[in-house]
Amino acid sequence: MNRPLETINQKIPIDPKFGVSLSIKRDDLIDTEISGNKFRKLFYNIREARAQHHQTILTFGGAFSNHIAAVAACGHRYGFKTIGIIRGEEVKFFEQDNPTLRFAKKMGMELFYISRSNYKNKEDVNFSEDLKAIFGKFMLLPEGGTNDLAVKGCEEILSAKDQTFDLICCSVGTGGTLAGLINSAKPHQRVVGYSSVKDPDLKRGICRFVTHNNWDLFQADCGGYGKVDPSLIEFINGFKTSFNIPLDPVYTGKMMYHLMRQIEQGVFPKGTNILAIHTGGLQGVAGMNWRLKQTDLPQLI
Ligand SMILES: *Cc1c(COP(=O)(O)O)cnc(C)c1O
């Protein structure tokens, strides 16, 4: 796995009356299969897996997980067997309809479905022992891929050319990506996370990986993790039409939706130079459209 090349910061025109400027770091363009922040989070973990001579990587995720898709693609490309422990036994009946799971299988990932109640216990020691008894030796990556090595990878998102920005924005699931940005931001920069999950322990989880307090967390779940509403769909479609930048419905769409509202409401001081990180996740669009087909809501374009 090679370190990704530096990605571009694409400027988004903002009405001068709001007094701020905005660019988007196109980390979604790092790789089409191992997307955005998942590439960063896997980079040092894959090196470690090689160093420890692991042949198998086991991880966890939901039925539409960007992390599951990325690990499966990573295994396929770099020669690891991959096992995905998927939340929800009922999900297996839709395996061939669900674009994420279909892709993971195509990449050779072995999928193993467990009940939602068992999934809650996935961090228990007994649970790992059971998994070892079934699958043998493996390297375990936590749900969402967040660990010390993942945070280290995310510390490389910002580069020297980004020092002109005052405010760095990113979407948040487990907070590993945000932690990397917090650790690598310069003293004059603030980092803000837009959380797609409602998790009272999130802040504490992030604090485990960071030493600075140059950051804030905003709630941006738009009615729940993985949920969308008509205004979000309209926003994401409009953003793609206007700026030719696709956003995903679970993370980056929600971040940009909230960030644009905040800019219009004058939340940030005049003159603030904002950089939003596009963390990728675009494989999730097909899965969302598959779910939307079963509703009256429009499709994502
Ligand atoms: C996984 C993911 C996130 C969340 O990353 P964390 O490090 O878990 O907070 C954000 N954006 C996209 C597109 C993702 O796929």
Ligand as a Chemical Component Dictionary entry (heavy atoms), coordinates in Angstrom:
data_LIG
# 
_chem_comp.id                   LIG 
_chem_comp.type                 NON-POLYMER 
_chem_comp.pdbx_formal_charge   0 
_chem_comp.three_letter_code    LIG 
# 
loop_
_chem_comp_atom.comp_id 
_chem_comp_atom.atom_id 
_chem_comp_atom.alt_atom_id 
_chem_comp_atom.type_symbol 
_chem_comp_atom.charge 
_chem_comp_atom.model_Cartn_x 
_chem_comp_atom.model_Cartn_y 
_chem_comp_atom.model_Cartn_z 
_chem_comp_atom.pdbx_ordinal 
LIG C1 C1 C 0 -16.155 6.050 8.050  1  
LIG C2 C2 C 0 -16.399 7.413 7.545  2  
LIG C3 C3 C 0 -16.386 8.533 8.382  3  
LIG C4 C4 C 0 -16.202 8.424 9.853  4  
LIG O1 O1 O 0 -14.875 8.223 10.211 5  
LIG P1 P1 P 0 -14.492 8.021 11.734 6  
LIG O2 O2 O 0 -13.017 7.990 11.739 7  
LIG O3 O3 O 0 -15.091 6.700 12.156 8  
LIG O4 O4 O 0 -15.087 9.121 12.514 9  
LIG C5 C5 C 0 -16.560 9.785 7.818  10 
LIG N1 N1 N 0 -16.791 9.932 6.504  11 
LIG C6 C6 C 0 -16.845 8.879 5.672  12 
LIG C7 C7 C 0 -17.132 9.123 4.252  13 
LIG C8 C8 C 0 -16.647 7.593 6.162  14 
LIG O5 O5 O 0 -16.708 6.549 5.316  15 
# 
loop_
_chem_comp_bond.comp_id 
_chem_comp_bond.atom_id_1 
_chem_comp_bond.atom_id_2 
_chem_comp_bond.value_order 
_chem_comp_bond.pdbx_ordinal 
LIG C1 C2 SING 1  
LIG C2 C3 SING 2  
LIG C2 C8 DOUB 3  
LIG C3 C4 SING 4  
LIG C3 C5 DOUB 5  
LIG C4 O1 SING 6  
LIG O1 P1 SING 7  
LIG P1 O2 DOUB 8  
LIG P1 O3 SING 9  
LIG P1 O4 SING 10 
LIG C5 N1 SING 11 
LIG N1 C6 DOUB 12 
LIG C6 C7 SING 13 
LIG C6 C8 SING 14 
LIG C8 O5 SING 15 
# 
